[in-house]
Amino acid sequence: MARRATKIVATLGPASSDPQLLEQMIRAGVNVVRLNFSHGKAQDHIDRATLVRQAAQRAGREVAIMADLQGPKIRVGKFAEGKVQLAPGEKFVLDAARTAPGDLHGVGLDYKELPRDVKPGDLLLLNDGLIVLTVDRVAGEQVHTTVKLGGELSNNKGINKLGGGLTAPALTAKDMEDIRTAMSFQADYVAVSFPKNATDMEMARQLCNVAGAEARHKPGLIAKIERAEAIPNLESILKASDGIMVARGDLAVEVGNAAVPALQKRMIRLAREHDKFVITATQMMESMITNPVPTRAEVSDVANAVLDGTDAVMLSAETAAGKYPLETIVEMANICSEAEKAEDVRLDADFSGMSFSRIDQSIAIGALFTAHHLGCKAIVALTDSGSTALWMSRHRIHIPIYALTTKLVTQRRMAMYRNVRPLLVDQSAERDTALAEAEAHLKKRGIVTSGDIYVITCGEPMGAPGGTNMLKICRAV
């Protein structure tokens, strides 16, 4: 299998829940498995987490598990016939008080706050923007609209307001319960849907830390950027999170399709500048839900995300419900590998004007610089928390970073970081023994052979978090 820096996130669903298939998918290149909490019950997710851990063990690889929270249900209710056909110019009422099933004239709402969030002239986008309603007036619990762009509207389709402005809180009672479920199997990451600001992320972190306290587990937090309101708050959201997801579906509905590619590039750049990771998601290989090969446009989309510097590319329905989950992983891995070959390494430019107040960060950057100019075969970080590997992974370099840790939780978390290969070692507390063990590890895996140069970073005393203070240039014996 070609060496690949970009990580692949695959959503688990009915199409990928067979244990043998899941094992094959992990072998083919899945690094992170996403559990979508919008579907299924608590026990389903607990069972799926077990399935993932067992498949990873059989494949001989550790993968991270990401629990993706549903967030607020800003949706219409159900229809008597399951769906209606709306024509332009027709009147349609969204009624928060309605309990009867919907018909051609109107429908109830899962989201009861809508009448307070809209005013005449607002545009409401339903079913990912395929249907557009203009708000005429609000009367009590009823939002009276005229159909501007018609089409088929079926049960529980999502509602967005053009330009944003819906007041739904990012964390619902269901999300809080789901956080407890995710912490019961120690999910490595929790993704928060529809955060508007840093406070939403800080609240999610507190809930995760409390729910994970018994197992002394603290997951990484991912902010899904999918609301117009999140864009002006991007830097503060980044600072309150461990990583972000460019959630292009809902975001495109709120800000318009044409604005998304430039926003994607900006988000990836900002994440890297703030030492955070970033996932690019939604419709990356959409046609492979039903076709065995991707379109040329999808190939370009994945490759461009890689060239922008994304840490991971994500698959949703392609692996959860598609016909070709394994083939999709294989195709995506190949696209990533090919795109990475074309990357420019501009480390010298990257580091000009940068200043470091931390010793461990300076060591990480020094290792990259040294390895690049010496043409090293590998960069090795002995790491307790994974921070050193994360800092190194923020810069483009064609030399693989091997992160050796004694902690399983750190190994799994680093599965998300671009160009980082996390390995679990039985690390000795004595420095020279640990360094010898690290080299033996590399030689056993065929990463270095006798005479190859590699660089290694570690901390003295060994095993102290945040203690990386040593850079050593080694020649394999």
RABELWO-V149410 format. One record per residue. N is the residue number from 1. RES is the residue in three letters. PHI is phi in degrees with one decimal (none if undefined). PSI is psi as a letter, one per 40 degrees, with the letter a starting at -180 (* if undefined). NEAR is the number of other C-alpha atoms within 12 Angstrom. Layout:
# RABELWO-V149410
n->N res->RES phi->PHI psi->PSI near->NEAR
n->N res->RES phi->PHI psi->PSI near->NEAR
This chain:
# RABELWO-V149410
n->1 res->MET phi->none psi->h near->11
n->2 res->ALA phi->-62.8 psi->i near->19
n->3 res->ARG phi->-69.6 psi->h near->26
n->4 res->ARG phi->-138.0 psi->h near->34
n->5 res->ALA phi->-90.3 psi->d near->42
n->6 res->THR phi->-75.9 psi->h near->50
n->7 res->LYS phi->-92.9 psi->i near->47
n->8 res->ILE phi->-115.5 psi->h near->49
n->9 res->VAL phi->-103.5 psi->h near->47
n->10 res->ALA phi->-120.0 psi->h near->53
n->11 res->THR phi->-85.1 psi->h near->46
n->12 res->LEU phi->-85.6 psi->h near->45
n->13 res->GLY phi->-159.4 psi->a near->35
n->14 res->PRO phi->-54.0 psi->d near->25
n->15 res->ALA phi->-74.1 psi->e near->26
n->16 res->SER phi->-125.6 psi->e near->39
n->17 res->SER phi->-90.9 psi->e near->33
n->18 res->ASP phi->-71.7 psi->h near->22
n->19 res->PRO phi->-56.3 psi->d near->27
n->20 res->GLN phi->-68.4 psi->d near->20
n->21 res->LEU phi->-64.2 psi->d near->29
n->22 res->LEU phi->-61.3 psi->d near->41
n->23 res->GLU phi->-61.2 psi->d near->31
n->24 res->GLN phi->-61.9 psi->d near->28
n->25 res->MET phi->-64.1 psi->d near->41
n->26 res->ILE phi->-66.6 psi->d near->41
n->27 res->ARG phi->-62.5 psi->d near->26
n->28 res->ALA phi->-76.7 psi->e near->30
n->29 res->GLY phi->139.4 psi->e near->42
n->30 res->VAL phi->-71.3 psi->h near->47
n->31 res->ASN phi->-105.4 psi->d near->47
n->32 res->VAL phi->-134.9 psi->h near->45
n->33 res->VAL phi->-108.3 psi->h near->51
n->34 res->ARG phi->-97.7 psi->h near->42
n->35 res->LEU phi->-101.7 psi->h near->48
n->36 res->ASN phi->-89.7 psi->h near->37
n->37 res->PHE phi->-77.4 psi->e near->35
n->38 res->SER phi->-73.2 psi->e near->25
n->39 res->HIS phi->-124.4 psi->i near->22
n->40 res->GLY phi->87.8 psi->i near->19
n->41 res->LYS phi->-99.6 psi->i near->18
n->42 res->ALA phi->-52.6 psi->d near->27
n->43 res->GLN phi->-63.8 psi->d near->18
n->44 res->ASP phi->-59.3 psi->d near->24
n->45 res->HIS phi->-70.3 psi->d near->37
n->46 res->ILE phi->-62.0 psi->d near->27
n->47 res->ASP phi->-63.7 psi->d near->22
n->48 res->ARG phi->-67.9 psi->d near->36
n->49 res->ALA phi->-61.6 psi->d near->38
n->50 res->THR phi->-62.3 psi->d near->25
n->51 res->LEU phi->-57.2 psi->d near->29
n->52 res->VAL phi->-64.7 psi->d near->43
n->53 res->ARG phi->-61.3 psi->d near->30
n->54 res->GLN phi->-68.8 psi->d near->23
n->55 res->ALA phi->-64.3 psi->d near->29
n->56 res->ALA phi->-64.0 psi->d near->32
n->57 res->GLN phi->-62.7 psi->d near->19
n->58 res->ARG phi->-64.9 psi->d near->21
n->59 res->ALA phi->-78.8 psi->e near->24
n->60 res->GLY phi->73.5 psi->f near->16
n->61 res->ARG phi->-134.7 psi->i near->30
n->62 res->GLU phi->-96.2 psi->h near->36
n->63 res->VAL phi->-120.9 psi->i near->47
n->64 res->ALA phi->-87.6 psi->i near->41
n->65 res->ILE phi->-109.7 psi->h near->44
n->66 res->MET phi->-111.8 psi->h near->44
n->67 res->ALA phi->-92.4 psi->h near->46
n->68 res->ASP phi->-101.5 psi->h near->41
n->69 res->LEU phi->-71.2 psi->i near->43
n->70 res->GLN phi->-70.9 psi->d near->31
n->71 res->GLY phi->76.9 psi->a near->38
n->72 res->PRO phi->-65.6 psi->h near->30
n->73 res->LYS phi->-89.7 psi->g near->32
n->74 res->ILE phi->-94.4 psi->g near->36
n->75 res->ARG phi->-139.8 psi->i near->34
n->76 res->VAL phi->-79.3 psi->i near->39
n->77 res->GLY phi->-81.9 psi->a near->33
n->78 res->LYS phi->-104.0 psi->i near->29
n->79 res->PHE phi->-106.3 psi->i near->27
n->80 res->ALA phi->-57.6 psi->d near->19
n->81 res->GLU phi->-99.1 psi->e near->16
n->82 res->GLY phi->88.4 psi->d near->20
n->83 res->LYS phi->-165.6 psi->i near->25
n->84 res->VAL phi->-135.5 psi->i near->25
n->85 res->GLN phi->-108.7 psi->h near->23
n->86 res->LEU phi->-97.9 psi->h near->29
n->87 res->ALA phi->-110.3 psi->i near->21
n->88 res->PRO phi->-55.2 psi->h near->19
n->89 res->GLY phi->93.2 psi->e near->17
n->90 res->GLU phi->-73.4 psi->i near->23
n->91 res->LYS phi->-91.3 psi->i near->26
n->92 res->PHE phi->-146.1 psi->h near->35
n->93 res->VAL phi->-109.5 psi->h near->35
n->94 res->LEU phi->-97.9 psi->h near->46
n->95 res->ASP phi->-120.9 psi->h near->35
n->96 res->ALA phi->-68.0 psi->d near->30
n->97 res->ALA phi->-92.3 psi->e near->26
n->98 res->ARG phi->-73.0 psi->h near->25
n->99 res->THR phi->-109.6 psi->d near->19
n->100 res->ALA phi->-71.9 psi->i near->16
n->101 res->PRO phi->-59.2 psi->i near->26
n->102 res->GLY phi->-77.0 psi->i near->31
n->103 res->ASP phi->-142.0 psi->a near->28
n->104 res->LEU phi->-64.9 psi->e near->28
n->105 res->HIS phi->-97.4 psi->e near->26
n->106 res->GLY phi->177.6 psi->i near->36
n->107 res->VAL phi->-152.8 psi->i near->40
n->108 res->GLY phi->-74.9 psi->i near->36
n->109 res->LEU phi->-130.8 psi->h near->34
n->110 res->ASP phi->-73.3 psi->d near->26
n->111 res->TYR phi->-96.9 psi->g near->33
n->112 res->LYS phi->-75.9 psi->e near->30
n->113 res->GLU phi->-85.3 psi->e near->29
n->114 res->LEU phi->-53.1 psi->d near->37
n->115 res->PRO phi->-58.9 psi->d near->31
n->116 res->ARG phi->-85.7 psi->e near->22
n->117 res->ASP phi->-97.6 psi->e near->27
n->118 res->VAL phi->-124.5 psi->i near->35
n->119 res->LYS phi->-141.1 psi->i near->23
n->120 res->PRO phi->-54.3 psi->h near->20
n->121 res->GLY phi->98.1 psi->e near->19
n->122 res->ASP phi->-65.6 psi->i near->29
n->123 res->LEU phi->-105.3 psi->h near->33
n->124 res->LEU phi->-106.1 psi->h near->44
n->125 res->LEU phi->-110.2 psi->h near->38
n->126 res->LEU phi->-110.8 psi->i near->35
n->127 res->ASN phi->53.4 psi->f near->29
n->128 res->ASP phi->57.1 psi->f near->29
n->129 res->GLY phi->85.9 psi->e near->31
n->130 res->LEU phi->-74.2 psi->d near->24
n->131 res->ILE phi->-123.2 psi->h near->32
n->132 res->VAL phi->-121.5 psi->h near->35
n->133 res->LEU phi->-117.5 psi->h near->41
n->134 res->THR phi->-99.0 psi->h near->33
n->135 res->VAL phi->-75.6 psi->h near->31
n->136 res->ASP phi->-90.4 psi->d near->27
n->137 res->ARG phi->-161.0 psi->i near->25
n->138 res->VAL phi->-116.9 psi->h near->24
n->139 res->ALA phi->-124.7 psi->h near->21
n->140 res->GLY phi->61.4 psi->b near->19
n->141 res->GLU phi->-91.4 psi->e near->24
n->142 res->GLN phi->-104.8 psi->h near->29
n->143 res->VAL phi->-109.2 psi->h near->39
n->144 res->HIS phi->-88.0 psi->h near->33
n->145 res->THR phi->-133.4 psi->i near->36
n->146 res->THR phi->-116.6 psi->h near->30
n->147 res->VAL phi->-71.6 psi->h near->33
n->148 res->LYS phi->-94.9 psi->d near->27
n->149 res->LEU phi->-126.8 psi->h near->26
n->150 res->GLY phi->-91.0 psi->a near->26
n->151 res->GLY phi->149.3 psi->a near->24
n->152 res->GLU phi->-84.9 psi->h near->24
n->153 res->LEU phi->-117.8 psi->h near->39
n->154 res->SER phi->-114.9 psi->i near->28
n->155 res->ASN phi->-51.1 psi->h near->26
n->156 res->ASN phi->57.1 psi->f near->25
n->157 res->LYS phi->-75.0 psi->i near->30
n->158 res->GLY phi->-73.1 psi->i near->31
n->159 res->ILE phi->-121.5 psi->h near->41
n->160 res->ASN phi->-125.7 psi->i near->44
n->161 res->LYS phi->-109.6 psi->h near->40
n->162 res->LEU phi->-57.8 psi->h near->32
n->163 res->GLY phi->86.2 psi->e near->25
n->164 res->GLY phi->82.2 psi->a near->31
n->165 res->GLY phi->116.3 psi->e near->27
n->166 res->LEU phi->-82.4 psi->h near->33
n->167 res->THR phi->-88.5 psi->e near->26
n->168 res->ALA phi->-52.6 psi->h near->30
n->169 res->PRO phi->-69.0 psi->i near->29
n->170 res->ALA phi->-66.9 psi->d near->37
n->171 res->LEU phi->-113.0 psi->h near->35
n->172 res->THR phi->-97.3 psi->i near->26
n->173 res->ALA phi->-60.1 psi->d near->18
n->174 res->LYS phi->-63.0 psi->d near->22
n->175 res->ASP phi->-60.3 psi->d near->33
n->176 res->MET phi->-63.7 psi->d near->29
n->177 res->GLU phi->-67.4 psi->d near->23
n->178 res->ASP phi->-66.3 psi->d near->39
n->179 res->ILE phi->-61.1 psi->d near->44
n->180 res->ARG phi->-61.7 psi->d near->34
n->181 res->THR phi->-62.1 psi->d near->32
n->182 res->ALA phi->-62.4 psi->d near->45
n->183 res->MET phi->-75.3 psi->d near->36
n->184 res->SER phi->-66.0 psi->d near->31
n->185 res->PHE phi->-110.6 psi->e near->36
n->186 res->GLN phi->52.9 psi->f near->36
n->187 res->ALA phi->-56.3 psi->h near->44
n->188 res->ASP phi->-75.7 psi->d near->41
n->189 res->TYR phi->-134.2 psi->i near->47
n->190 res->VAL phi->-122.1 psi->h near->49
n->191 res->ALA phi->-100.6 psi->h near->47
n->192 res->VAL phi->-100.2 psi->h near->52
n->193 res->SER phi->-86.4 psi->h near->41
n->194 res->PHE phi->59.5 psi->f near->48
n->195 res->PRO phi->-69.2 psi->i near->46
n->196 res->LYS phi->-99.6 psi->d near->37
n->197 res->ASN phi->-155.1 psi->i near->33
n->198 res->ALA phi->-64.8 psi->d near->32
n->199 res->THR phi->-60.0 psi->d near->24
n->200 res->ASP phi->-58.1 psi->d near->33
n->201 res->MET phi->-72.8 psi->d near->39
n->202 res->GLU phi->-65.2 psi->d near->28
n->203 res->MET phi->-65.8 psi->d near->27
n->204 res->ALA phi->-61.0 psi->d near->44
n->205 res->ARG phi->-64.6 psi->d near->33
n->206 res->GLN phi->-62.0 psi->d near->24
n->207 res->LEU phi->-62.0 psi->d near->31
n->208 res->CYS phi->-64.8 psi->d near->41
n->209 res->ASN phi->-66.1 psi->d near->29
n->210 res->VAL phi->-68.2 psi->d near->21
n->211 res->ALA phi->-65.8 psi->d near->27
n->212 res->GLY phi->-94.1 psi->e near->28
n->213 res->ALA phi->-60.8 psi->d near->18
n->214 res->GLU phi->-60.4 psi->d near->15
n->215 res->ALA phi->-91.3 psi->e near->19
n->216 res->ARG phi->54.1 psi->f near->15
n->217 res->HIS phi->-115.3 psi->h near->27
n->218 res->LYS phi->-123.1 psi->h near->32
n->219 res->PRO phi->-77.6 psi->i near->41
n->220 res->GLY phi->-77.8 psi->i near->44
n->221 res->LEU phi->-109.1 psi->h near->43
n->222 res->ILE phi->-115.9 psi->h near->42
n->223 res->ALA phi->-95.4 psi->h near->52
n->224 res->LYS phi->-86.2 psi->h near->45
n->225 res->ILE phi->-87.2 psi->h near->49
n->226 res->GLU phi->-142.3 psi->e near->40
n->227 res->ARG phi->-118.7 psi->i near->42
n->228 res->ALA phi->-58.6 psi->d near->34
n->229 res->GLU phi->-64.9 psi->d near->27
n->230 res->ALA phi->-73.4 psi->d near->38
n->231 res->ILE phi->-61.8 psi->d near->34
n->232 res->PRO phi->-65.0 psi->d near->18
n->233 res->ASN phi->-99.4 psi->e near->23
n->234 res->LEU phi->-56.0 psi->d near->36
n->235 res->GLU phi->-66.6 psi->d near->29
n->236 res->SER phi->-70.5 psi->d near->25
n->237 res->ILE phi->-64.9 psi->d near->38
n->238 res->LEU phi->-57.8 psi->d near->40
n->239 res->LYS phi->-64.2 psi->d near->27
n->240 res->ALA phi->-88.6 psi->e near->31
n->241 res->SER phi->-120.6 psi->i near->39
n->242 res->ASP phi->-92.3 psi->d near->39
n->243 res->GLY phi->-163.4 psi->i near->44
n->244 res->ILE phi->-129.1 psi->i near->50
n->245 res->MET phi->-117.3 psi->h near->49
n->246 res->VAL phi->-81.5 psi->g near->47
n->247 res->ALA phi->-90.1 psi->g near->40
n->248 res->ARG phi->-73.2 psi->e near->38
n->249 res->GLY phi->-66.8 psi->c near->32
n->250 res->ASP phi->-65.2 psi->d near->37
n->251 res->LEU phi->-60.5 psi->d near->40
n->252 res->ALA phi->-63.0 psi->d near->34
n->253 res->VAL phi->-65.8 psi->d near->33
n->254 res->GLU phi->-79.3 psi->d near->37
n->255 res->VAL phi->-106.1 psi->e near->31
n->256 res->GLY phi->96.0 psi->h near->26
n->257 res->ASN phi->-53.4 psi->d near->19
n->258 res->ALA phi->-65.1 psi->d near->14
n->259 res->ALA phi->-81.5 psi->e near->19
n->260 res->VAL phi->-69.8 psi->d near->29
n->261 res->PRO phi->-56.2 psi->d near->24
n->262 res->ALA phi->-67.8 psi->d near->20
n->263 res->LEU phi->-63.8 psi->d near->31
n->264 res->GLN phi->-58.1 psi->d near->39
n->265 res->LYS phi->-62.9 psi->d near->26
n->266 res->ARG phi->-65.9 psi->d near->23
n->267 res->MET phi->-64.6 psi->d near->42
n->268 res->ILE phi->-64.2 psi->d near->38
n->269 res->ARG phi->-62.8 psi->d near->30
n->270 res->LEU phi->-62.7 psi->d near->29
n->271 res->ALA phi->-60.1 psi->d near->41
n->272 res->ARG phi->-64.7 psi->d near->34
n->273 res->GLU phi->-64.3 psi->d near->26
n->274 res->HIS phi->-94.6 psi->e near->26
n->275 res->ASP phi->58.6 psi->f near->30
n->276 res->LYS phi->-117.1 psi->i near->40
n->277 res->PHE phi->-97.3 psi->i near->49
n->278 res->VAL phi->-144.2 psi->h near->50
n->279 res->ILE phi->-113.1 psi->h near->47
n->280 res->THR phi->-103.1 psi->h near->47
n->281 res->ALA phi->-137.4 psi->i near->39
n->282 res->THR phi->89.7 psi->h near->35
n->283 res->GLN phi->60.7 psi->f near->29
n->284 res->MET phi->-64.7 psi->d near->43
n->285 res->MET phi->-130.6 psi->f near->42
n->286 res->GLU phi->-49.7 psi->d near->35
n->287 res->SER phi->-66.8 psi->d near->27
n->288 res->MET phi->-77.3 psi->e near->33
n->289 res->ILE phi->-61.2 psi->d near->28
n->290 res->THR phi->-120.2 psi->e near->21
n->291 res->ASN phi->-114.6 psi->i near->18
n->292 res->PRO phi->-76.8 psi->e near->21
n->293 res->VAL phi->-131.2 psi->i near->26
n->294 res->PRO phi->-80.6 psi->i near->29
n->295 res->THR phi->-80.0 psi->i near->22
n->296 res->ARG phi->-61.1 psi->d near->17
n->297 res->ALA phi->-64.1 psi->d near->16
n->298 res->GLU phi->-67.4 psi->d near->25
n->299 res->VAL phi->-58.9 psi->d near->30
n->300 res->SER phi->-64.1 psi->d near->21
n->301 res->ASP phi->-61.7 psi->d near->31
n->302 res->VAL phi->-63.2 psi->d near->43
n->303 res->ALA phi->-61.0 psi->d near->33
n->304 res->ASN phi->-66.1 psi->d near->29
n->305 res->ALA phi->-62.0 psi->d near->40
n->306 res->VAL phi->-63.5 psi->d near->44
n->307 res->LEU phi->-66.8 psi->d near->32
n->308 res->ASP phi->-69.1 psi->d near->38
n->309 res->GLY phi->105.6 psi->f near->44
n->310 res->THR phi->-61.9 psi->i near->48
n->311 res->ASP phi->-75.5 psi->d near->48
n->312 res->ALA phi->-142.6 psi->i near->45
n->313 res->VAL phi->-116.1 psi->i near->52
n->314 res->MET phi->-118.1 psi->i near->46
n->315 res->LEU phi->-112.7 psi->h near->47
n->316 res->SER phi->-110.3 psi->c near->39
n->317 res->ALA phi->-63.1 psi->d near->33
n->318 res->GLU phi->-55.3 psi->d near->39
n->319 res->THR phi->-101.5 psi->d near->45
n->320 res->ALA phi->-77.8 psi->d near->33
n->321 res->ALA phi->-135.5 psi->e near->24
n->322 res->GLY phi->-77.7 psi->i near->30
n->323 res->LYS phi->-80.7 psi->d near->23
n->324 res->TYR phi->-129.2 psi->f near->29
n->325 res->PRO phi->-60.5 psi->d near->44
n->326 res->LEU phi->-68.6 psi->d near->38
n->327 res->GLU phi->-60.6 psi->d near->29
n->328 res->THR phi->-62.9 psi->d near->46
n->329 res->ILE phi->-62.4 psi->d near->44
n->330 res->VAL phi->-60.2 psi->d near->31
n->331 res->GLU phi->-61.3 psi->d near->36
n->332 res->MET phi->-63.7 psi->d near->46
n->333 res->ALA phi->-61.1 psi->d near->40
n->334 res->ASN phi->-65.4 psi->d near->29
n->335 res->ILE phi->-60.9 psi->d near->38
n->336 res->CYS phi->-59.4 psi->d near->40
n->337 res->SER phi->-60.0 psi->d near->29
n->338 res->GLU phi->-64.8 psi->d near->24
n->339 res->ALA phi->-63.6 psi->d near->29
n->340 res->GLU phi->-64.0 psi->d near->34
n->341 res->LYS phi->-63.2 psi->d near->23
n->342 res->ALA phi->-89.9 psi->e near->19
n->343 res->GLU phi->-70.9 psi->i near->22
n->344 res->ASP phi->-85.6 psi->h near->19
n->345 res->VAL phi->-102.5 psi->h near->23
n->346 res->ARG phi->-125.3 psi->f near->17
n->347 res->LEU phi->-61.3 psi->d near->26
n->348 res->ASP phi->-58.5 psi->d near->20
n->349 res->ALA phi->-68.4 psi->d near->13
n->350 res->ASP phi->-55.9 psi->d near->21
n->351 res->PHE phi->-90.6 psi->e near->22
n->352 res->SER phi->-69.8 psi->h near->12
n->353 res->GLY phi->85.2 psi->e near->9
n->354 res->MET phi->-86.6 psi->i near->14
n->355 res->SER phi->-131.7 psi->i near->12
n->356 res->PHE phi->-125.7 psi->h near->16
n->357 res->SER phi->-98.8 psi->e near->9
n->358 res->ARG phi->-102.5 psi->h near->17
n->359 res->ILE phi->-64.2 psi->d near->21
n->360 res->ASP phi->-62.5 psi->d near->34
n->361 res->GLN phi->-69.2 psi->d near->33
n->362 res->SER phi->-62.5 psi->d near->25
n->363 res->ILE phi->-63.5 psi->d near->34
n->364 res->ALA phi->-60.0 psi->d near->44
n->365 res->ILE phi->-69.2 psi->d near->40
n->366 res->GLY phi->-60.8 psi->d near->32
n->367 res->ALA phi->-64.5 psi->d near->42
n->368 res->LEU phi->-61.5 psi->d near->46
n->369 res->PHE phi->-60.5 psi->d near->32
n->370 res->THR phi->-64.5 psi->d near->29
n->371 res->ALA phi->-61.6 psi->d near->33
n->372 res->HIS phi->-63.5 psi->d near->29
n->373 res->HIS phi->-77.3 psi->d near->21
n->374 res->LEU phi->-93.0 psi->e near->20
n->375 res->GLY phi->65.6 psi->f near->21
n->376 res->CYS phi->-68.6 psi->i near->31
n->377 res->LYS phi->-80.5 psi->d near->34
n->378 res->ALA phi->-156.9 psi->i near->40
n->379 res->ILE phi->-115.3 psi->h near->50
n->380 res->VAL phi->-117.8 psi->h near->48
n->381 res->ALA phi->-117.7 psi->h near->51
n->382 res->LEU phi->-84.7 psi->h near->55
n->383 res->THR phi->-135.8 psi->i near->48
n->384 res->ASP phi->-92.7 psi->d near->36
n->385 res->SER phi->-102.0 psi->e near->34
n->386 res->GLY phi->94.0 psi->e near->46
n->387 res->SER phi->-62.2 psi->d near->37
n->388 res->THR phi->-59.6 psi->d near->48
n->389 res->ALA phi->-63.7 psi->d near->50
n->390 res->LEU phi->-62.0 psi->d near->43
n->391 res->TRP phi->-60.4 psi->d near->39
n->392 res->MET phi->-62.8 psi->d near->48
n->393 res->SER phi->-72.7 psi->e near->46
n->394 res->ARG phi->-77.1 psi->e near->40
n->395 res->HIS phi->-118.5 psi->i near->45
n->396 res->ARG phi->-74.9 psi->h near->38
n->397 res->ILE phi->-153.4 psi->i near->37
n->398 res->HIS phi->-91.1 psi->e near->34
n->399 res->ILE phi->-106.6 psi->h near->38
n->400 res->PRO phi->-67.0 psi->i near->36
n->401 res->ILE phi->-104.4 psi->h near->48
n->402 res->TYR phi->-101.3 psi->h near->43
n->403 res->ALA phi->-102.4 psi->h near->47
n->404 res->LEU phi->-102.2 psi->h near->42
n->405 res->THR phi->-138.5 psi->i near->38
n->406 res->THR phi->-91.6 psi->e near->29
n->407 res->LYS phi->-105.0 psi->h near->25
n->408 res->LEU phi->-61.3 psi->d near->28
n->409 res->VAL phi->-63.2 psi->d near->31
n->410 res->THR phi->-70.5 psi->d near->38
n->411 res->GLN phi->-57.9 psi->d near->37
n->412 res->ARG phi->-66.2 psi->d near->38
n->413 res->ARG phi->-63.5 psi->d near->45
n->414 res->MET phi->-73.3 psi->e near->49
n->415 res->ALA phi->-60.7 psi->e near->46
n->416 res->MET phi->-84.9 psi->d near->49
n->417 res->TYR phi->-80.3 psi->h near->49
n->418 res->ARG phi->-60.2 psi->h near->45
n->419 res->ASN phi->64.3 psi->e near->42
n->420 res->VAL phi->-109.0 psi->h near->45
n->421 res->ARG phi->-109.8 psi->h near->42
n->422 res->PRO phi->-81.2 psi->h near->41
n->423 res->LEU phi->-127.8 psi->i near->37
n->424 res->LEU phi->-93.1 psi->h near->31
n->425 res->VAL phi->-126.1 psi->i near->29
n->426 res->ASP phi->-92.0 psi->g near->20
n->427 res->GLN phi->-75.3 psi->h near->27
n->428 res->SER phi->-82.2 psi->i near->20
n->429 res->ALA phi->-77.2 psi->e near->20
n->430 res->GLU phi->-93.1 psi->h near->17
n->431 res->ARG phi->-56.1 psi->d near->22
n->432 res->ASP phi->-61.8 psi->d near->18
n->433 res->THR phi->-65.0 psi->d near->15
n->434 res->ALA phi->-62.2 psi->d near->31
n->435 res->LEU phi->-66.8 psi->d near->36
n->436 res->ALA phi->-66.4 psi->d near->22
n->437 res->GLU phi->-63.7 psi->d near->26
n->438 res->ALA phi->-61.4 psi->d near->40
n->439 res->GLU phi->-65.2 psi->d near->37
n->440 res->ALA phi->-60.9 psi->d near->21
n->441 res->HIS phi->-59.8 psi->d near->25
n->442 res->LEU phi->-65.6 psi->d near->34
n->443 res->LYS phi->-68.5 psi->d near->22
n->444 res->LYS phi->-61.7 psi->d near->13
n->445 res->ARG phi->-88.8 psi->e near->13
n->446 res->GLY phi->73.4 psi->e near->15
n->447 res->ILE phi->-76.9 psi->d near->27
n->448 res->VAL phi->-126.8 psi->i near->29
n->449 res->THR phi->-123.7 psi->i near->22
n->450 res->SER phi->-52.5 psi->h near->18
n->451 res->GLY phi->96.3 psi->e near->14
n->452 res->ASP phi->-70.4 psi->i near->24
n->453 res->ILE phi->-97.7 psi->h near->29
n->454 res->TYR phi->-144.4 psi->i near->40
n->455 res->VAL phi->-113.7 psi->i near->43
n->456 res->ILE phi->-136.2 psi->h near->44
n->457 res->THR phi->-119.4 psi->i near->47
n->458 res->CYS phi->-158.4 psi->i near->46
n->459 res->GLY phi->-120.9 psi->i near->33
n->460 res->GLU phi->-120.3 psi->h near->23
n->461 res->PRO phi->-67.6 psi->i near->20
n->462 res->MET phi->-63.7 psi->i near->27
n->463 res->GLY phi->83.5 psi->e near->27
n->464 res->ALA phi->-90.1 psi->h near->19
n->465 res->PRO phi->-62.7 psi->i near->23
n->466 res->GLY phi->71.3 psi->e near->26
n->467 res->GLY phi->-106.5 psi->e near->28
n->468 res->THR phi->-63.4 psi->h near->36
n->469 res->ASN phi->-141.3 psi->e near->30
n->470 res->MET phi->-136.9 psi->h near->31
n->471 res->LEU phi->-124.0 psi->h near->32
n->472 res->LYS phi->-127.3 psi->h near->28
n->473 res->ILE phi->-100.1 psi->h near->28
n->474 res->CYS phi->-121.4 psi->i near->29
n->475 res->ARG phi->-115.7 psi->h near->22
n->476 res->ALA phi->-63.9 psi->h near->27
n->477 res->VAL phi->-90.5 psi->* near->15
